[in-house]
Amino acid sequence: MTSTRHFALSFFGPILMGAIYCGLVYQIWDWLDHQRIPPLVAMLVGSVVVAMATRWFVRNFIPVRCIFCGGKSYEIPDRGNRFMCRVCAKDH
Ligand SMILES: [Zn+2]
């Protein structure tokens, strides 16, 4: 995967997963209401958690192909769109 596609995935992935989660809550809306769980709170809090989890998953488990050696590289924490290669240790 290229860094551009990775960036797109890390941006749209959480939104997409959040939307899927919202759809899921909508499906079980009456059941949640019956369990005395406010569905709107479950939807808002849950979608934030799901979005953060997706972002974390993409960052840690979806590798970007190294432009130097073709090895797997992962995003450097706190440095947006910079990747450290696990094979040659170069960042790009
Ligand atoms: Zn490399």
PDB file of the backbone (N, CA, C, O) and the ligand in Angstrom, with CONECT records:
HET     ZN  A 101       1
ATOM      1  N   MET A   1       0.837  -1.206   0.000  1.00  0.00           N
ATOM      2  CA  MET A   1       0.000   0.000   0.000  1.00  0.00           C
ATOM      3  C   MET A   1       0.874   1.259   0.000  1.00  0.00           C
ATOM      4  O   MET A   1       1.900   1.307   0.678  1.00  0.00           O
ATOM      5  N   THR A   2       0.472   2.252  -0.745  1.00  0.00           N
ATOM      6  CA  THR A   2       1.231   3.507  -0.769  1.00  0.00           C
ATOM      7  C   THR A   2       0.807   4.392   0.407  1.00  0.00           C
ATOM      8  O   THR A   2      -0.251   4.193   1.005  1.00  0.00           O
ATOM      9  N   SER A   3       1.658   5.372   0.721  1.00  0.00           N
ATOM     10  CA  SER A   3       1.362   6.240   1.862  1.00  0.00           C
ATOM     11  C   SER A   3       0.108   7.078   1.609  1.00  0.00           C
ATOM     12  O   SER A   3      -0.614   7.417   2.547  1.00  0.00           O
ATOM     13  N   THR A   4      -0.146   7.408   0.353  1.00  0.00           N
ATOM     14  CA  THR A   4      -1.348   8.190   0.024  1.00  0.00           C
ATOM     15  C   THR A   4      -2.612   7.389   0.316  1.00  0.00           C
ATOM     16  O   THR A   4      -3.569   7.894   0.903  1.00  0.00           O
ATOM     17  N   ARG A   5      -2.590   6.108  -0.117  1.00  0.00           N
ATOM     18  CA  ARG A   5      -3.752   5.256   0.140  1.00  0.00           C
ATOM     19  C   ARG A   5      -3.902   4.990   1.629  1.00  0.00           C
ATOM     20  O   ARG A   5      -5.016   4.914   2.148  1.00  0.00           O
ATOM     21  N   HIS A   6      -2.760   4.850   2.317  1.00  0.00           N
ATOM     22  CA  HIS A   6      -2.791   4.650   3.773  1.00  0.00           C
ATOM     23  C   HIS A   6      -3.424   5.852   4.462  1.00  0.00           C
ATOM     24  O   HIS A   6      -4.231   5.710   5.381  1.00  0.00           O
ATOM     25  N   PHE A   7      -3.038   7.042   3.997  1.00  0.00           N
ATOM     26  CA  PHE A   7      -3.584   8.277   4.564  1.00  0.00           C
ATOM     27  C   PHE A   7      -5.099   8.332   4.354  1.00  0.00           C
ATOM     28  O   PHE A   7      -5.853   8.687   5.261  1.00  0.00           O
ATOM     29  N   ALA A   8      -5.528   7.975   3.144  1.00  0.00           N
ATOM     30  CA  ALA A   8      -6.963   7.961   2.833  1.00  0.00           C
ATOM     31  C   ALA A   8      -7.695   6.953   3.717  1.00  0.00           C
ATOM     32  O   ALA A   8      -8.785   7.226   4.221  1.00  0.00           O
ATOM     33  N   LEU A   9      -7.084   5.797   3.892  1.00  0.00           N
ATOM     34  CA  LEU A   9      -7.688   4.749   4.719  1.00  0.00           C
ATOM     35  C   LEU A   9      -7.790   5.171   6.180  1.00  0.00           C
ATOM     36  O   LEU A   9      -8.800   4.923   6.840  1.00  0.00           O
ATOM     37  N   SER A  10      -6.726   5.815   6.682  1.00  0.00           N
ATOM     38  CA  SER A  10      -6.731   6.230   8.088  1.00  0.00           C
ATOM     39  C   SER A  10      -7.692   7.393   8.318  1.00  0.00           C
ATOM     40  O   SER A  10      -8.083   7.680   9.450  1.00  0.00           O
ATOM     41  N   PHE A  11      -8.069   8.065   7.209  1.00  0.00           N
ATOM     42  CA  PHE A  11      -9.018   9.167   7.332  1.00  0.00           C
ATOM     43  C   PHE A  11     -10.460   8.689   7.169  1.00  0.00           C
ATOM     44  O   PHE A  11     -11.329   8.992   7.987  1.00  0.00           O
ATOM     45  N   PHE A  12     -10.695   7.924   6.077  1.00  0.00           N
ATOM     46  CA  PHE A  12     -12.057   7.489   5.776  1.00  0.00           C
ATOM     47  C   PHE A  12     -12.453   6.200   6.505  1.00  0.00           C
ATOM     48  O   PHE A  12     -13.636   5.961   6.748  1.00  0.00           O
ATOM     49  N   GLY A  13     -11.464   5.376   6.851  1.00  0.00           N
ATOM     50  CA  GLY A  13     -11.737   4.126   7.559  1.00  0.00           C
ATOM     51  C   GLY A  13     -12.541   4.338   8.835  1.00  0.00           C
ATOM     52  O   GLY A  13     -13.598   3.731   9.011  1.00  0.00           O
ATOM     53  N   PRO A  14     -12.037   5.219   9.749  1.00  0.00           N
ATOM     54  CA  PRO A  14     -12.790   5.468  10.996  1.00  0.00           C
ATOM     55  C   PRO A  14     -14.187   6.023  10.752  1.00  0.00           C
ATOM     56  O   PRO A  14     -15.131   5.664  11.456  1.00  0.00           O
ATOM     57  N   ILE A  15     -14.325   6.909   9.746  1.00  0.00           N
ATOM     58  CA  ILE A  15     -15.643   7.484   9.444  1.00  0.00           C
ATOM     59  C   ILE A  15     -16.599   6.381   8.986  1.00  0.00           C
ATOM     60  O   ILE A  15     -17.754   6.312   9.405  1.00  0.00           O
ATOM     61  N   LEU A  16     -16.069   5.516   8.103  1.00  0.00           N
ATOM     62  CA  LEU A  16     -16.873   4.416   7.571  1.00  0.00           C
ATOM     63  C   LEU A  16     -17.294   3.461   8.686  1.00  0.00           C
ATOM     64  O   LEU A  16     -18.459   3.073   8.769  1.00  0.00           O
ATOM     65  N   MET A  17     -16.330   3.080   9.553  1.00  0.00           N
ATOM     66  CA  MET A  17     -16.625   2.162  10.645  1.00  0.00           C
ATOM     67  C   MET A  17     -17.598   2.796  11.636  1.00  0.00           C
ATOM     68  O   MET A  17     -18.482   2.122  12.167  1.00  0.00           O
ATOM     69  N   GLY A  18     -17.429   4.102  11.883  1.00  0.00           N
ATOM     70  CA  GLY A  18     -18.352   4.827  12.759  1.00  0.00           C
ATOM     71  C   GLY A  18     -19.764   4.814  12.198  1.00  0.00           C
ATOM     72  O   GLY A  18     -20.740   4.658  12.932  1.00  0.00           O
ATOM     73  N   ALA A  19     -19.857   4.982  10.874  1.00  0.00           N
ATOM     74  CA  ALA A  19     -21.165   4.976  10.203  1.00  0.00           C
ATOM     75  C   ALA A  19     -21.809   3.591  10.287  1.00  0.00           C
ATOM     76  O   ALA A  19     -23.012   3.467  10.520  1.00  0.00           O
ATOM     77  N   ILE A  20     -20.986   2.548  10.093  1.00  0.00           N
ATOM     78  CA  ILE A  20     -21.492   1.168  10.196  1.00  0.00           C
ATOM     79  C   ILE A  20     -21.997   0.915  11.620  1.00  0.00           C
ATOM     80  O   ILE A  20     -23.052   0.313  11.821  1.00  0.00           O
ATOM     81  N   TYR A  21     -21.224   1.384  12.599  1.00  0.00           N
ATOM     82  CA  TYR A  21     -21.624   1.219  14.002  1.00  0.00           C
ATOM     83  C   TYR A  21     -22.955   1.929  14.285  1.00  0.00           C
ATOM     84  O   TYR A  21     -23.835   1.383  14.950  1.00  0.00           O
ATOM     85  N   CYS A  22     -23.081   3.151  13.768  1.00  0.00           N
ATOM     86  CA  CYS A  22     -24.333   3.903  13.944  1.00  0.00           C
ATOM     87  C   CYS A  22     -25.513   3.150  13.339  1.00  0.00           C
ATOM     88  O   CYS A  22     -26.600   3.107  13.915  1.00  0.00           O
ATOM     89  N   GLY A  23     -25.283   2.562  12.174  1.00  0.00           N
ATOM     90  CA  GLY A  23     -26.316   1.764  11.528  1.00  0.00           C
ATOM     91  C   GLY A  23     -26.729   0.577  12.387  1.00  0.00           C
ATOM     92  O   GLY A  23     -27.902   0.211  12.458  1.00  0.00           O
ATOM     93  N   LEU A  24     -25.718  -0.017  13.043  1.00  0.00           N
ATOM     94  CA  LEU A  24     -25.945  -1.179  13.914  1.00  0.00           C
ATOM     95  C   LEU A  24     -26.783  -0.776  15.134  1.00  0.00           C
ATOM     96  O   LEU A  24     -27.734  -1.464  15.507  1.00  0.00           O
ATOM     97  N   VAL A  25     -26.407   0.363  15.751  1.00  0.00           N
ATOM     98  CA  VAL A  25     -27.159   0.859  16.913  1.00  0.00           C
ATOM     99  C   VAL A  25     -28.599   1.158  16.506  1.00  0.00           C
ATOM    100  O   VAL A  25     -29.537   0.884  17.255  1.00  0.00           O
ATOM    101  N   TYR A  26     -28.763   1.725  15.304  1.00  0.00           N
ATOM    102  CA  TYR A  26     -30.096   2.044  14.794  1.00  0.00           C
ATOM    103  C   TYR A  26     -30.954   0.782  14.685  1.00  0.00           C
ATOM    104  O   TYR A  26     -32.155   0.807  14.953  1.00  0.00           O
ATOM    105  N   GLN A  27     -30.306  -0.333  14.283  1.00  0.00           N
ATOM    106  CA  GLN A  27     -31.017  -1.610  14.143  1.00  0.00           C
ATOM    107  C   GLN A  27     -31.532  -2.131  15.489  1.00  0.00           C
ATOM    108  O   GLN A  27     -32.608  -2.723  15.566  1.00  0.00           O
ATOM    109  N   ILE A  28     -30.735  -1.897  16.562  1.00  0.00           N
ATOM    110  CA  ILE A  28     -31.104  -2.438  17.886  1.00  0.00           C
ATOM    111  C   ILE A  28     -31.596  -1.334  18.820  1.00  0.00           C
ATOM    112  O   ILE A  28     -31.582  -1.477  20.043  1.00  0.00           O
ATOM    113  N   TRP A  29     -32.036  -0.218  18.204  1.00  0.00           N
ATOM    114  CA  TRP A  29     -32.483   0.957  18.954  1.00  0.00           C
ATOM    115  C   TRP A  29     -33.523   0.600  20.023  1.00  0.00           C
ATOM    116  O   TRP A  29     -33.359   0.974  21.185  1.00  0.00           O
ATOM    117  N   ASP A  30     -34.578  -0.110  19.651  1.00  0.00           N
ATOM    118  CA  ASP A  30     -35.659  -0.468  20.574  1.00  0.00           C
ATOM    119  C   ASP A  30     -35.172  -1.388  21.683  1.00  0.00           C
ATOM    120  O   ASP A  30     -35.584  -1.275  22.837  1.00  0.00           O
ATOM    121  N   TRP A  31     -34.274  -2.310  21.300  1.00  0.00           N
ATOM    122  CA  TRP A  31     -33.725  -3.247  22.293  1.00  0.00           C
ATOM    123  C   TRP A  31     -32.923  -2.501  23.350  1.00  0.00           C
ATOM    124  O   TRP A  31     -33.054  -2.775  24.542  1.00  0.00           O
ATOM    125  N   LEU A  32     -32.073  -1.535  22.905  1.00  0.00           N
ATOM    126  CA  LEU A  32     -31.284  -0.722  23.836  1.00  0.00           C
ATOM    127  C   LEU A  32     -32.199   0.070  24.762  1.00  0.00           C
ATOM    128  O   LEU A  32     -31.970   0.139  25.970  1.00  0.00           O
ATOM    129  N   ASP A  33     -33.237   0.665  24.180  1.00  0.00           N
ATOM    130  CA  ASP A  33     -34.219   1.437  24.943  1.00  0.00           C
ATOM    131  C   ASP A  33     -34.843   0.558  26.023  1.00  0.00           C
ATOM    132  O   ASP A  33     -35.034   0.982  27.163  1.00  0.00           O
ATOM    133  N   HIS A  34     -35.155  -0.679  25.634  1.00  0.00           N
ATOM    134  CA  HIS A  34     -35.752  -1.647  26.545  1.00  0.00           C
ATOM    135  C   HIS A  34     -34.793  -2.005  27.677  1.00  0.00           C
ATOM    136  O   HIS A  34     -35.225  -2.277  28.797  1.00  0.00           O
ATOM    137  N   GLN A  35     -33.484  -2.007  27.385  1.00  0.00           N
ATOM    138  CA  GLN A  35     -32.462  -2.329  28.397  1.00  0.00           C
ATOM    139  C   GLN A  35     -32.106  -1.106  29.257  1.00  0.00           C
ATOM    140  O   GLN A  35     -31.184  -1.166  30.071  1.00  0.00           O
ATOM    141  N   ARG A  36     -32.830  -0.013  29.078  1.00  0.00           N
ATOM    142  CA  ARG A  36     -32.586   1.258  29.756  1.00  0.00           C
ATOM    143  C   ARG A  36     -31.204   1.836  29.449  1.00  0.00           C
ATOM    144  O   ARG A  36     -30.607   2.512  30.288  1.00  0.00           O
ATOM    145  N   ILE A  37     -30.698   1.565  28.233  1.00  0.00           N
ATOM    146  CA  ILE A  37     -29.467   2.181  27.730  1.00  0.00           C
ATOM    147  C   ILE A  37     -29.892   3.236  26.715  1.00  0.00           C
ATOM    148  O   ILE A  37     -30.512   2.905  25.705  1.00  0.00           O
ATOM    149  N   PRO A  38     -29.567   4.512  26.973  1.00  0.00           N
ATOM    150  CA  PRO A  38     -29.978   5.545  26.000  1.00  0.00           C
ATOM    151  C   PRO A  38     -29.302   5.311  24.649  1.00  0.00           C
ATOM    152  O   PRO A  38     -28.080   5.427  24.548  1.00  0.00           O
ATOM    153  N   PRO A  39     -30.077   4.982  23.606  1.00  0.00           N
ATOM    154  CA  PRO A  39     -29.475   4.650  22.293  1.00  0.00           C
ATOM    155  C   PRO A  39     -28.626   5.771  21.705  1.00  0.00           C
ATOM    156  O   PRO A  39     -27.606   5.505  21.069  1.00  0.00           O
ATOM    157  N   LEU A  40     -29.035   7.019  21.911  1.00  0.00           N
ATOM    158  CA  LEU A  40     -28.301   8.148  21.342  1.00  0.00           C
ATOM    159  C   LEU A  40     -26.923   8.273  21.988  1.00  0.00           C
ATOM    160  O   LEU A  40     -25.938   8.556  21.306  1.00  0.00           O
ATOM    161  N   VAL A  41     -26.852   8.059  23.321  1.00  0.00           N
ATOM    162  CA  VAL A  41     -25.570   8.099  24.036  1.00  0.00           C
ATOM    163  C   VAL A  41     -24.678   6.958  23.566  1.00  0.00           C
ATOM    164  O   VAL A  41     -23.488   7.149  23.313  1.00  0.00           O
ATOM    165  N   ALA A  42     -25.277   5.747  23.450  1.00  0.00           N
ATOM    166  CA  ALA A  42     -24.544   4.578  22.969  1.00  0.00           C
ATOM    167  C   ALA A  42     -23.997   4.832  21.569  1.00  0.00           C
ATOM    168  O   ALA A  42     -22.883   4.423  21.241  1.00  0.00           O
ATOM    169  N   MET A  43     -24.792   5.512  20.752  1.00  0.00           N
ATOM    170  CA  MET A  43     -24.381   5.801  19.374  1.00  0.00           C
ATOM    171  C   MET A  43     -23.220   6.792  19.342  1.00  0.00           C
ATOM    172  O   MET A  43     -22.232   6.570  18.641  1.00  0.00           O
ATOM    173  N   LEU A  44     -23.334   7.876  20.092  1.00  0.00           N
ATOM    174  CA  LEU A  44     -22.307   8.923  20.061  1.00  0.00           C
ATOM    175  C   LEU A  44     -20.997   8.457  20.685  1.00  0.00           C
ATOM    176  O   LEU A  44     -19.934   8.581  20.077  1.00  0.00           O
ATOM    177  N   VAL A  45     -21.079   7.916  21.907  1.00  0.00           N
ATOM    178  CA  VAL A  45     -19.875   7.448  22.603  1.00  0.00           C
ATOM    179  C   VAL A  45     -19.243   6.285  21.837  1.00  0.00           C
ATOM    180  O   VAL A  45     -18.031   6.241  21.628  1.00  0.00           O
ATOM    181  N   GLY A  46     -20.099   5.342  21.423  1.00  0.00           N
ATOM    182  CA  GLY A  46     -19.627   4.154  20.716  1.00  0.00           C
ATOM    183  C   GLY A  46     -18.946   4.476  19.402  1.00  0.00           C
ATOM    184  O   GLY A  46     -17.910   3.892  19.084  1.00  0.00           O
ATOM    185  N   SER A  47     -19.513   5.405  18.625  1.00  0.00           N
ATOM    186  CA  SER A  47     -18.924   5.722  17.319  1.00  0.00           C
ATOM    187  C   SER A  47     -17.562   6.384  17.478  1.00  0.00           C
ATOM    188  O   SER A  47     -16.672   6.178  16.654  1.00  0.00           O
ATOM    189  N   VAL A  48     -17.390   7.189  18.546  1.00  0.00           N
ATOM    190  CA  VAL A  48     -16.080   7.797  18.820  1.00  0.00           C
ATOM    191  C   VAL A  48     -15.064   6.697  19.154  1.00  0.00           C
ATOM    192  O   VAL A  48     -13.943   6.701  18.647  1.00  0.00           O
ATOM    193  N   VAL A  49     -15.470   5.762  20.009  1.00  0.00           N
ATOM    194  CA  VAL A  49     -14.595   4.646  20.398  1.00  0.00           C
ATOM    195  C   VAL A  49     -14.239   3.793  19.175  1.00  0.00           C
ATOM    196  O   VAL A  49     -13.079   3.431  18.974  1.00  0.00           O
ATOM    197  N   VAL A  50     -15.257   3.478  18.362  1.00  0.00           N
ATOM    198  CA  VAL A  50     -15.038   2.660  17.153  1.00  0.00           C
ATOM    199  C   VAL A  50     -14.096   3.384  16.183  1.00  0.00           C
ATOM    200  O   VAL A  50     -13.199   2.765  15.611  1.00  0.00           O
ATOM    201  N   ALA A  51     -14.297   4.685  16.002  1.00  0.00           N
ATOM    202  CA  ALA A  51     -13.445   5.463  15.093  1.00  0.00           C
ATOM    203  C   ALA A  51     -11.997   5.483  15.585  1.00  0.00           C
ATOM    204  O   ALA A  51     -11.069   5.321  14.794  1.00  0.00           O
ATOM    205  N   MET A  52     -11.803   5.685  16.907  1.00  0.00           N
ATOM    206  CA  MET A  52     -10.453   5.704  17.473  1.00  0.00           C
ATOM    207  C   MET A  52      -9.789   4.339  17.353  1.00  0.00           C
ATOM    208  O   MET A  52      -8.598   4.245  17.056  1.00  0.00           O
ATOM    209  N   ALA A  53     -10.563   3.282  17.585  1.00  0.00           N
ATOM    210  CA  ALA A  53     -10.045   1.914  17.481  1.00  0.00           C
ATOM    211  C   ALA A  53      -9.629   1.603  16.040  1.00  0.00           C
ATOM    212  O   ALA A  53      -8.606   0.960  15.806  1.00  0.00           O
ATOM    213  N   THR A  54     -10.427   2.062  15.086  1.00  0.00           N
ATOM    214  CA  THR A  54     -10.099   1.835  13.668  1.00  0.00           C
ATOM    215  C   THR A  54      -8.823   2.573  13.288  1.00  0.00           C
ATOM    216  O   THR A  54      -7.961   2.021  12.603  1.00  0.00           O
ATOM    217  N   ARG A  55      -8.705   3.815  13.730  1.00  0.00           N
ATOM    218  CA  ARG A  55      -7.512   4.633  13.467  1.00  0.00           C
ATOM    219  C   ARG A  55      -6.275   3.936  14.042  1.00  0.00           C
ATOM    220  O   ARG A  55      -5.229   3.862  13.397  1.00  0.00           O
ATOM    221  N   TRP A  56      -6.422   3.429  15.270  1.00  0.00           N
ATOM    222  CA  TRP A  56      -5.324   2.728  15.948  1.00  0.00           C
ATOM    223  C   TRP A  56      -4.950   1.454  15.180  1.00  0.00           C
ATOM    224  O   TRP A  56      -3.772   1.144  15.006  1.00  0.00           O
ATOM    225  N   PHE A  57      -5.966   0.731  14.730  1.00  0.00           N
ATOM    226  CA  PHE A  57      -5.739  -0.512  13.984  1.00  0.00           C
ATOM    227  C   PHE A  57      -4.993  -0.235  12.677  1.00  0.00           C
ATOM    228  O   PHE A  57      -4.023  -0.920  12.351  1.00  0.00           O
ATOM    229  N   VAL A  58      -5.454   0.774  11.931  1.00  0.00           N
ATOM    230  CA  VAL A  58      -4.810   1.128  10.653  1.00  0.00           C
ATOM    231  C   VAL A  58      -3.359   1.523  10.899  1.00  0.00           C
ATOM    232  O   VAL A  58      -2.466   1.116  10.155  1.00  0.00           O
ATOM    233  N   ARG A  59      -3.124   2.318  11.946  1.00  0.00           N
ATOM    234  CA  ARG A  59      -1.779   2.805  12.256  1.00  0.00           C
ATOM    235  C   ARG A  59      -0.825   1.670  12.617  1.00  0.00           C
ATOM    236  O   ARG A  59       0.347   1.690  12.240  1.00  0.00           O
ATOM    237  N   ASN A  60      -1.331   0.688  13.343  1.00  0.00           N
ATOM    238  CA  ASN A  60      -0.446  -0.362  13.869  1.00  0.00           C
ATOM    239  C   ASN A  60      -0.399  -1.644  13.045  1.00  0.00           C
ATOM    240  O   ASN A  60       0.569  -2.398  13.141  1.00  0.00           O
ATOM    241  N   PHE A  61      -1.417  -1.901  12.245  1.00  0.00           N
ATOM    242  CA  PHE A  61      -1.484  -3.207  11.581  1.00  0.00           C
ATOM    243  C   PHE A  61      -1.536  -3.157  10.053  1.00  0.00           C
ATOM    244  O   PHE A  61      -1.408  -4.192   9.400  1.00  0.00           O
ATOM    245  N   ILE A  62      -1.722  -1.969   9.478  1.00  0.00           N
ATOM    246  CA  ILE A  62      -1.725  -1.866   8.013  1.00  0.00           C
ATOM    247  C   ILE A  62      -0.383  -1.264   7.582  1.00  0.00           C
ATOM    248  O   ILE A  62      -0.145  -0.073   7.787  1.00  0.00           O
ATOM    249  N   PRO A  63       0.491  -2.076   6.988  1.00  0.00           N
ATOM    250  CA  PRO A  63       1.812  -1.564   6.609  1.00  0.00           C
ATOM    251  C   PRO A  63       1.798  -0.794   5.292  1.00  0.00           C
ATOM    252  O   PRO A  63       0.963  -1.031   4.420  1.00  0.00           O
ATOM    253  N   VAL A  64       2.739   0.128   5.176  1.00  0.00           N
ATOM    254  CA  VAL A  64       2.965   0.843   3.923  1.00  0.00           C
ATOM    255  C   VAL A  64       4.245   0.283   3.321  1.00  0.00           C
ATOM    256  O   VAL A  64       5.201   0.001   4.043  1.00  0.00           O
ATOM    257  N   ARG A  65       4.267   0.121   1.999  1.00  0.00           N
ATOM    258  CA  ARG A  65       5.451  -0.426   1.349  1.00  0.00           C
ATOM    259  C   ARG A  65       6.572   0.609   1.380  1.00  0.00           C
ATOM    260  O   ARG A  65       6.391   1.768   1.005  1.00  0.00           O
ATOM    261  N   CYS A  66       7.746   0.147   1.843  1.00  0.00           N
ATOM    262  CA  CYS A  66       8.913   1.030   1.941  1.00  0.00           C
ATOM    263  C   CYS A  66       9.351   1.451   0.540  1.00  0.00           C
ATOM    264  O   CYS A  66       9.462   0.618  -0.359  1.00  0.00           O
ATOM    265  N   ILE A  67       9.604   2.777   0.359  1.00  0.00           N
ATOM    266  CA  ILE A  67      10.013   3.261  -0.968  1.00  0.00           C
ATOM    267  C   ILE A  67      11.468   2.926  -1.265  1.00  0.00           C
ATOM    268  O   ILE A  67      11.906   3.039  -2.410  1.00  0.00           O
ATOM    269  N   PHE A  68      12.234   2.508  -0.235  1.00  0.00           N
ATOM    270  CA  PHE A  68      13.649   2.182  -0.437  1.00  0.00           C
ATOM    271  C   PHE A  68      13.860   0.689  -0.717  1.00  0.00           C
ATOM    272  O   PHE A  68      14.567   0.319  -1.654  1.00  0.00           O
ATOM    273  N   CYS A  69      13.235  -0.163   0.113  1.00  0.00           N
ATOM    274  CA  CYS A  69      13.518  -1.599  -0.024  1.00  0.00           C
ATOM    275  C   CYS A  69      12.257  -2.436  -0.277  1.00  0.00           C
ATOM    276  O   CYS A  69      12.360  -3.636  -0.533  1.00  0.00           O
ATOM    277  N   GLY A  70      11.087  -1.828  -0.210  1.00  0.00           N
ATOM    278  CA  GLY A  70       9.852  -2.571  -0.432  1.00  0.00           C
ATOM    279  C   GLY A  70       9.368  -3.320   0.801  1.00  0.00           C
ATOM    280  O   GLY A  70       8.395  -4.070   0.732  1.00  0.00           O
ATOM    281  N   GLY A  71      10.045  -3.119   1.932  1.00  0.00           N
ATOM    282  CA  GLY A  71       9.659  -3.798   3.174  1.00  0.00           C
ATOM    283  C   GLY A  71       8.451  -3.138   3.821  1.00  0.00           C
ATOM    284  O   GLY A  71       7.955  -2.116   3.347  1.00  0.00           O
ATOM    285  N   LYS A  72       7.988  -3.739   4.908  1.00  0.00           N
ATOM    286  CA  LYS A  72       6.832  -3.200   5.616  1.00  0.00           C
ATOM    287  C   LYS A  72       7.249  -2.023   6.496  1.00  0.00           C
ATOM    288  O   LYS A  72       8.205  -2.125   7.265  1.00  0.00           O
ATOM    289  N   SER A  73       6.537  -0.920   6.383  1.00  0.00           N
ATOM    290  CA  SER A  73       6.795   0.206   7.267  1.00  0.00           C
ATOM    291  C   SER A  73       5.505   0.656   7.912  1.00  0.00           C
ATOM    292  O   SER A  73       4.424   0.565   7.330  1.00  0.00           O
ATOM    293  N   TYR A  74       5.650   1.151   9.145  1.00  0.00           N
ATOM    294  CA  TYR A  74       4.485   1.546   9.933  1.00  0.00           C
ATOM    295  C   TYR A  74       4.613   3.002  10.339  1.00  0.00           C
ATOM    296  O   TYR A  74       5.711   3.551  10.423  1.00  0.00           O
ATOM    297  N   GLU A  75       3.465   3.613  10.590  1.00  0.00           N
ATOM    298  CA  GLU A  75       3.437   5.029  10.919  1.00  0.00           C
ATOM    299  C   GLU A  75       4.197   5.321  12.214  1.00  0.00           C
ATOM    300  O   GLU A  75       4.087   4.583  13.192  1.00  0.00           O
ATOM    301  N   ILE A  76       4.964   6.405  12.201  1.00  0.00           N
ATOM    302  CA  ILE A  76       5.692   6.838  13.388  1.00  0.00           C
ATOM    303  C   ILE A  76       4.702   7.598  14.283  1.00  0.00           C
ATOM    304  O   ILE A  76       4.032   8.517  13.811  1.00  0.00           O
ATOM    305  N   PRO A  77       4.600   7.227  15.567  1.00  0.00           N
ATOM    306  CA  PRO A  77       3.639   7.911  16.449  1.00  0.00           C
ATOM    307  C   PRO A  77       3.908   9.412  16.516  1.00  0.00           C
ATOM    308  O   PRO A  77       5.061   9.844  16.532  1.00  0.00           O
ATOM    309  N   ASP A  78       2.860  10.181  16.554  1.00  0.00           N
ATOM    310  CA  ASP A  78       2.886  11.640  16.671  1.00  0.00           C
ATOM    311  C   ASP A  78       3.510  12.346  15.469  1.00  0.00           C
ATOM    312  O   ASP A  78       3.730  13.556  15.521  1.00  0.00           O
ATOM    313  N   ARG A  79       3.796  11.624  14.397  1.00  0.00           N
ATOM    314  CA  ARG A  79       4.294  12.278  13.189  1.00  0.00           C
ATOM    315  C   ARG A  79       3.409  11.864  12.025  1.00  0.00           C
ATOM    316  O   ARG A  79       3.577  10.789  11.449  1.00  0.00           O
ATOM    317  N   GLY A  80       2.473  12.723  11.693  1.00  0.00           N
ATOM    318  CA  GLY A  80       1.480  12.413  10.678  1.00  0.00           C
ATOM    319  C   GLY A  80       2.083  12.058   9.330  1.00  0.00           C
ATOM    320  O   GLY A  80       2.893  12.805   8.780  1.00  0.00           O
ATOM    321  N   ASN A  81       1.681  10.915   8.807  1.00  0.00           N
ATOM    322  CA  ASN A  81       2.053  10.463   7.465  1.00  0.00           C
ATOM    323  C   ASN A  81       3.564  10.249   7.280  1.00  0.00           C
ATOM    324  O   ASN A  81       4.071  10.373   6.165  1.00  0.00           O
ATOM    325  N   ARG A  82       4.274   9.934   8.350  1.00  0.00           N
ATOM    326  CA  ARG A  82       5.682   9.535   8.258  1.00  0.00           C
ATOM    327  C   ARG A  82       5.745   8.071   8.651  1.00  0.00           C
ATOM    328  O   ARG A  82       5.075   7.641   9.590  1.00  0.00           O
ATOM    329  N   PHE A  83       6.554   7.307   7.929  1.00  0.00           N
ATOM    330  CA  PHE A  83       6.583   5.868   8.153  1.00  0.00           C
ATOM    331  C   PHE A  83       8.002   5.373   8.387  1.00  0.00           C
ATOM    332  O   PHE A  83       8.939   5.797   7.711  1.00  0.00           O
ATOM    333  N   MET A  84       8.149   4.467   9.356  1.00  0.00           N
ATOM    334  CA  MET A  84       9.448   3.882   9.668  1.00  0.00           C
ATOM    335  C   MET A  84       9.462   2.455   9.126  1.00  0.00           C
ATOM    336  O   MET A  84       8.563   1.669   9.424  1.00  0.00           O
ATOM    337  N   CYS A  85      10.487   2.116   8.323  1.00  0.00           N
ATOM    338  CA  CYS A  85      10.592   0.793   7.751  1.00  0.00           C
ATOM    339  C   CYS A  85      11.118  -0.190   8.798  1.00  0.00           C
ATOM    340  O   CYS A  85      12.087   0.086   9.505  1.00  0.00           O
ATOM    341  N   ARG A  86      10.450  -1.345   8.875  1.00  0.00           N
ATOM    342  CA  ARG A  86      10.880  -2.380   9.828  1.00  0.00           C
ATOM    343  C   ARG A  86      12.077  -3.169   9.290  1.00  0.00           C
ATOM    344  O   ARG A  86      12.758  -3.860  10.048  1.00  0.00           O
ATOM    345  N   VAL A  87      12.327  -3.068   8.002  1.00  0.00           N
ATOM    346  CA  VAL A  87      13.399  -3.856   7.371  1.00  0.00           C
ATOM    347  C   VAL A  87      14.700  -3.058   7.302  1.00  0.00           C
ATOM    348  O   VAL A  87      15.732  -3.527   7.782  1.00  0.00           O
ATOM    349  N   CYS A  88      14.670  -1.856   6.710  1.00  0.00           N
ATOM    350  CA  CYS A  88      15.894  -1.080   6.536  1.00  0.00           C
ATOM    351  C   CYS A  88      15.982   0.093   7.512  1.00  0.00           C
ATOM    352  O   CYS A  88      16.980   0.814   7.517  1.00  0.00           O
ATOM    353  N   ALA A  89      14.938   0.297   8.350  1.00  0.00           N
ATOM    354  CA  ALA A  89      14.909   1.313   9.409  1.00  0.00           C
ATOM    355  C   ALA A  89      14.953   2.751   8.897  1.00  0.00           C
ATOM    356  O   ALA A  89      15.167   3.682   9.674  1.00  0.00           O
ATOM    357  N   LYS A  90      14.751   2.931   7.603  1.00  0.00           N
ATOM    358  CA  LYS A  90      14.689   4.306   7.091  1.00  0.00           C
ATOM    359  C   LYS A  90      13.260   4.834   7.272  1.00  0.00           C
ATOM    360  O   LYS A  90      12.295   4.071   7.240  1.00  0.00           O
ATOM    361  N   ASP A  91      13.146   6.156   7.464  1.00  0.00           N
ATOM    362  CA  ASP A  91      11.788   6.703   7.503  1.00  0.00           C
ATOM    363  C   ASP A  91      11.537   7.515   6.239  1.00  0.00           C
ATOM    364  O   ASP A  91      12.454   8.097   5.658  1.00  0.00           O
ATOM    365  N   HIS A  92      10.278   7.539   5.833  1.00  0.00           N
ATOM    366  CA  HIS A  92       9.917   8.225   4.597  1.00  0.00           C
ATOM    367  C   HIS A  92       8.517   8.793   4.707  1.00  0.00           C
ATOM    368  O   HIS A  92       8.025   9.412   3.764  1.00  0.00           O
TER     369      HIS A  92
HETATM  370 ZN    ZN A 101      12.928  -0.247   3.857  1.00  0.00          ZN2+
END
